[in-house]
């Protein structure tokens, strides 16, 4: 079974919402799906920015407004 249609669909979803060179922030635990997210972002073109889950309030706002 090929996963090529899934890759294309997922990349299309990202490119519809984010432009190449744009930034996408993700705040999630360390899980195996990270590889999928990183690969999808690489295919679609946006820069993946990780936000530490320990950040709160003003710290998270600072990270999100630095782009």
Buried (B, 14 or more C-beta within 10 A) or exposed (E): EEEEEEBEEBBEEBBEEBEEEEBBEEBEEEEEEBEEBEBBBEBBBBBBBBBEEEBEEEEBEEBBEEE
